Amino acid sequence: MTPTAFLRDIEAECRRRRIPTKHLPQIDKGRGLSTGYWLDVHEHPTQRFEMFHWDRNVRTPVFETYDPAEAERLILWHADTAARKANP
């Protein structure tokens, strides 16, 4: 599964759970990064998911995992937590 398809599946799950999708990370495609949360998927030698926050040229790790199911769970948890903080 491609990183874009992976994030699209998570987006569909967010909609099903009524979690705002604006809190999902963007895919890191090696271009210039804007401020926000990003998902980097390394596919060689094994698939690794890394989510980080980018702000003023500082990369702050959020999580790193080799398990796609755990990556999905952590992204959904992060999006849900961010939505709850935004709308108390």
Z-matrix of the N, CA and C atoms (Angstrom, degrees):
N
C 1 1.444
C 2 1.529 1 108.58
N 3 1.306 2 115.97 1 134.49
C 4 1.460 3 120.49 2 179.43
C 5 1.528 4 110.16 3 -75.06
N 6 1.334 5 117.67 4 157.88
C 7 1.468 6 120.21 5 177.69
C 8 1.530 7 112.80 6 -57.90
N 9 1.331 8 116.80 7 -37.51
C 10 1.463 9 120.30 8 179.74
C 11 1.524 10 110.56 9 -66.08
N 12 1.324 11 117.16 10 -43.32
C 13 1.468 12 120.72 11 178.18
C 14 1.526 13 110.72 12 -65.73
N 15 1.325 14 116.73 13 -38.24
C 16 1.460 15 121.36 14 177.64
C 17 1.533 16 110.35 15 -59.81
N 18 1.336 17 116.28 16 -47.88
C 19 1.462 18 120.00 17 -179.27
C 20 1.531 19 111.52 18 -69.47
N 21 1.325 20 117.28 19 -31.11
C 22 1.469 21 121.25 20 176.59
C 23 1.528 22 110.97 21 -64.88
N 24 1.342 23 116.57 22 -39.59
C 25 1.468 24 120.60 23 175.95
C 26 1.524 25 111.24 24 -64.07
N 27 1.317 26 116.42 25 -39.54
C 28 1.468 27 120.57 26 178.13
C 29 1.533 28 109.78 27 -67.13
N 30 1.316 29 116.74 28 -38.54
C 31 1.460 30 120.76 29 177.36
C 32 1.535 31 110.81 30 -61.38
N 33 1.326 32 116.66 31 -41.15
C 34 1.464 33 120.54 32 177.99
C 35 1.533 34 110.51 33 -64.36
N 36 1.323 35 116.98 34 -39.77
C 37 1.466 36 121.02 35 177.77
C 38 1.533 37 110.72 36 -65.73
N 39 1.330 38 117.01 37 -37.48
C 40 1.471 39 120.82 38 175.57
C 41 1.531 40 110.57 39 -60.60
N 42 1.313 41 116.08 40 -44.79
C 43 1.469 42 119.30 41 179.34
C 44 1.522 43 110.78 42 -63.24
N 45 1.344 44 116.81 43 -40.09
C 46 1.452 45 120.86 44 179.25
C 47 1.534 46 110.73 45 -62.97
N 48 1.322 47 116.51 46 -38.31
C 49 1.468 48 121.38 47 -179.96
C 50 1.528 49 113.13 48 -88.36
N 51 1.342 50 116.26 49 -0.06
C 52 1.464 51 122.87 50 -179.39
C 53 1.532 52 112.68 51 61.53
N 54 1.319 53 114.95 52 42.11
C 55 1.462 54 122.63 53 174.12
C 56 1.524 55 106.60 54 -100.84
N 57 1.345 56 118.53 55 128.58
C 58 1.470 57 119.87 56 179.56
C 59 1.535 58 111.71 57 -58.65
N 60 1.312 59 116.02 58 131.58
C 61 1.463 60 120.23 59 -176.75
C 62 1.529 61 112.46 60 -78.16
N 63 1.312 62 118.40 61 -9.13
C 64 1.463 63 119.41 62 -179.62
C 65 1.531 64 111.89 63 -67.46
N 66 1.334 65 117.71 64 -13.49
C 67 1.457 66 121.19 65 179.51
C 68 1.530 67 112.87 66 -94.51
N 69 1.336 68 117.55 67 5.70
C 70 1.467 69 120.75 68 177.27
C 71 1.523 70 109.76 69 -79.15
N 72 1.336 71 116.89 70 150.87
C 73 1.467 72 119.13 71 177.14
C 74 1.522 73 111.21 72 -73.02
N 75 1.315 74 115.70 73 161.57
C 76 1.461 75 121.96 74 173.51
C 77 1.520 76 107.82 75 -95.10
N 78 1.316 77 116.89 76 161.96
C 79 1.462 78 121.52 77 178.32
C 80 1.527 79 108.79 78 -84.47
N 81 1.335 80 116.21 79 129.80
C 82 1.460 81 121.64 80 175.98
C 83 1.523 82 108.32 81 -81.48
N 84 1.337 83 116.53 82 111.57
C 85 1.463 84 120.74 83 -178.40
C 86 1.532 85 111.62 84 -108.97
N 87 1.344 86 115.84 85 18.08
C 88 1.456 87 119.68 86 177.08
C 89 1.517 88 114.19 87 81.65
N 90 1.321 89 117.31 88 8.66
C 91 1.466 90 120.53 89 177.29
C 92 1.517 91 108.39 90 -94.30
N 93 1.309 92 116.76 91 -175.50
C 94 1.458 93 120.54 92 176.76
C 95 1.522 94 110.24 93 -62.91
N 96 1.325 95 116.56 94 137.53
C 97 1.457 96 120.84 95 -177.11
C 98 1.528 97 110.45 96 -99.89
N 99 1.326 98 115.15 97 137.42
C 100 1.459 99 119.67 98 172.50
C 101 1.526 100 107.50 99 -96.82
N 102 1.308 101 116.83 100 167.32
C 103 1.458 102 121.64 101 -179.53
C 104 1.520 103 110.04 102 -60.35
N 105 1.321 104 116.47 103 135.58
C 106 1.453 105 121.16 104 177.78
C 107 1.512 106 111.74 105 144.31
N 108 1.327 107 115.33 106 -169.01
C 109 1.465 108 121.84 107 -179.46
C 110 1.518 109 110.02 108 -95.85
N 111 1.325 110 115.38 109 140.63
C 112 1.453 111 122.57 110 -175.65
C 113 1.516 112 110.28 111 -132.59
N 114 1.320 113 116.21 112 150.00
C 115 1.459 114 122.67 113 175.24
C 116 1.518 115 107.75 114 -117.17
N 117 1.314 116 115.27 115 124.35
C 118 1.456 117 121.70 116 178.71
C 119 1.525 118 107.25 117 -112.87
N 120 1.327 119 117.61 118 124.29
C 121 1.466 120 122.08 119 -179.53
C 122 1.521 121 108.26 120 -114.49
N 123 1.340 122 115.37 121 113.24
C 124 1.465 123 121.82 122 176.82
C 125 1.521 124 107.02 123 -95.73
N 126 1.316 125 117.27 124 128.06
C 127 1.470 126 120.22 125 -174.76
C 128 1.518 127 113.78 126 -106.57
N 129 1.336 128 118.87 127 -5.71
C 130 1.465 129 120.65 128 -178.71
C 131 1.514 130 109.61 129 -128.25
N 132 1.293 131 122.48 130 136.65
C 133 1.459 132 128.02 131 -3.59
C 134 1.535 133 112.28 132 -77.23
N 135 1.320 134 118.71 133 -25.59
C 136 1.464 135 121.27 134 173.98
C 137 1.519 136 107.90 135 -128.06
N 138 1.320 137 115.96 136 159.35
C 139 1.460 138 120.03 137 -177.74
C 140 1.537 139 110.41 138 -72.26
N 141 1.345 140 115.69 139 126.95
C 142 1.458 141 121.41 140 -179.36
C 143 1.525 142 108.33 141 -133.11
N 144 1.325 143 115.52 142 132.96
C 145 1.465 144 122.03 143 179.81
C 146 1.525 145 108.96 144 -106.38
N 147 1.318 146 115.68 145 130.66
C 148 1.453 147 120.40 146 179.86
C 149 1.528 148 108.61 147 -134.60
N 150 1.323 149 116.51 148 121.69
C 151 1.461 150 120.81 149 176.63
C 152 1.523 151 107.54 150 -107.88
N 153 1.333 152 115.93 151 136.68
C 154 1.456 153 119.88 152 -179.42
C 155 1.526 154 110.29 153 -145.61
N 156 1.321 155 114.86 154 162.10
C 157 1.464 156 121.26 155 175.91
C 158 1.521 157 107.33 156 -106.88
N 159 1.330 158 115.69 157 135.41
C 160 1.461 159 121.83 158 -178.99
C 161 1.520 160 108.38 159 -116.78
N 162 1.344 161 116.21 160 123.35
C 163 1.462 162 120.52 161 178.22
C 164 1.522 163 108.82 162 -152.44
N 165 1.313 164 116.20 163 121.92
C 166 1.467 165 122.88 164 179.09
C 167 1.527 166 112.56 165 51.91
N 168 1.303 167 116.20 166 50.40
C 169 1.471 168 124.06 167 178.79
C 170 1.518 169 113.68 168 61.42
N 171 1.336 170 117.78 169 24.00
C 172 1.461 171 122.13 170 175.98
C 173 1.525 172 107.96 171 -116.39
N 174 1.324 173 115.46 172 124.62
C 175 1.467 174 122.26 173 -179.85
C 176 1.524 175 108.08 174 -100.40
N 177 1.350 176 116.31 175 113.93
C 178 1.460 177 122.01 176 -179.32
C 179 1.525 178 108.27 177 -108.94
N 180 1.345 179 118.07 178 115.15
C 181 1.468 180 120.18 179 -179.38
C 182 1.528 181 112.13 180 -64.67
N 183 1.329 182 116.50 181 140.77
C 184 1.463 183 122.56 182 174.36
C 185 1.527 184 108.30 183 -106.00
N 186 1.337 185 117.39 184 -50.41
C 187 1.460 186 121.21 185 174.07
C 188 1.520 187 110.25 186 -159.96
N 189 1.327 188 114.68 187 162.99
C 190 1.455 189 122.35 188 174.73
C 191 1.526 190 107.18 189 -144.36
N 192 1.333 191 117.08 190 130.10
C 193 1.460 192 120.69 191 -179.10
C 194 1.528 193 109.96 192 -151.52
N 195 1.325 194 114.99 193 157.42
C 196 1.467 195 121.23 194 175.66
C 197 1.522 196 111.38 195 -100.83
N 198 1.311 197 117.78 196 -6.44
C 199 1.464 198 122.97 197 -175.61
C 200 1.531 199 110.52 198 -99.47
N 201 1.349 200 119.03 199 116.17
C 202 1.464 201 120.95 200 -179.98
C 203 1.532 202 112.96 201 -60.09
N 204 1.324 203 117.91 202 -36.24
C 205 1.468 204 120.43 203 179.63
C 206 1.526 205 110.80 204 -66.19
N 207 1.325 206 116.58 205 -39.79
C 208 1.464 207 119.88 206 177.76
C 209 1.526 208 110.63 207 -68.29
N 210 1.335 209 117.12 208 -39.18
C 211 1.465 210 120.88 209 177.16
C 212 1.524 211 110.07 210 -60.16
N 213 1.326 212 116.75 211 -44.39
C 214 1.465 213 120.61 212 178.74
C 215 1.529 214 110.70 213 -62.16
N 216 1.324 215 117.14 214 -44.68
C 217 1.461 216 121.46 215 179.99
C 218 1.530 217 110.82 216 -61.58
N 219 1.332 218 117.24 217 -44.08
C 220 1.458 219 120.93 218 -179.27
C 221 1.531 220 112.23 219 -67.65
N 222 1.319 221 117.13 220 -38.88
C 223 1.476 222 120.09 221 178.13
C 224 1.521 223 110.19 222 -65.50
N 225 1.343 224 117.19 223 -44.04
C 226 1.468 225 120.26 224 178.32
C 227 1.524 226 110.93 225 -63.94
N 228 1.329 227 117.47 226 -40.49
C 229 1.467 228 120.56 227 177.90
C 230 1.523 229 110.10 228 -62.37
N 231 1.323 230 116.30 229 -44.48
C 232 1.468 231 120.46 230 -179.31
C 233 1.527 232 110.83 231 -62.88
N 234 1.334 233 117.45 232 -45.38
C 235 1.466 234 121.13 233 -179.99
C 236 1.526 235 111.10 234 -63.40
N 237 1.324 236 117.08 235 -41.94
C 238 1.460 237 121.31 236 179.57
C 239 1.525 238 110.70 237 -65.61
N 240 1.322 239 117.47 238 -44.33
C 241 1.468 240 121.63 239 178.80
C 242 1.520 241 111.33 240 -62.82
N 243 1.321 242 117.44 241 -43.99
C 244 1.469 243 121.62 242 178.97
C 245 1.531 244 110.59 243 -63.25
N 246 1.327 245 117.14 244 -40.69
C 247 1.479 246 120.51 245 178.78
C 248 1.528 247 110.62 246 -65.12
N 249 1.326 248 117.29 247 -40.32
C 250 1.469 249 120.36 248 179.75
C 251 1.522 250 111.32 249 -66.61
N 252 1.342 251 116.87 250 -37.93
C 253 1.467 252 120.25 251 178.40
C 254 1.521 253 111.15 252 -68.28
N 255 1.339 254 116.41 253 -34.80
C 256 1.460 255 120.94 254 -179.62
C 257 1.530 256 111.79 255 -72.08
N 258 1.345 257 117.06 256 -31.17
C 259 1.462 258 122.10 257 -178.96
C 260 1.535 259 109.81 258 -128.37
N 261 1.346 260 116.91 259 79.10
C 262 1.476 261 118.64 260 -177.30
C 263 1.508 262 114.36 261 -67.27
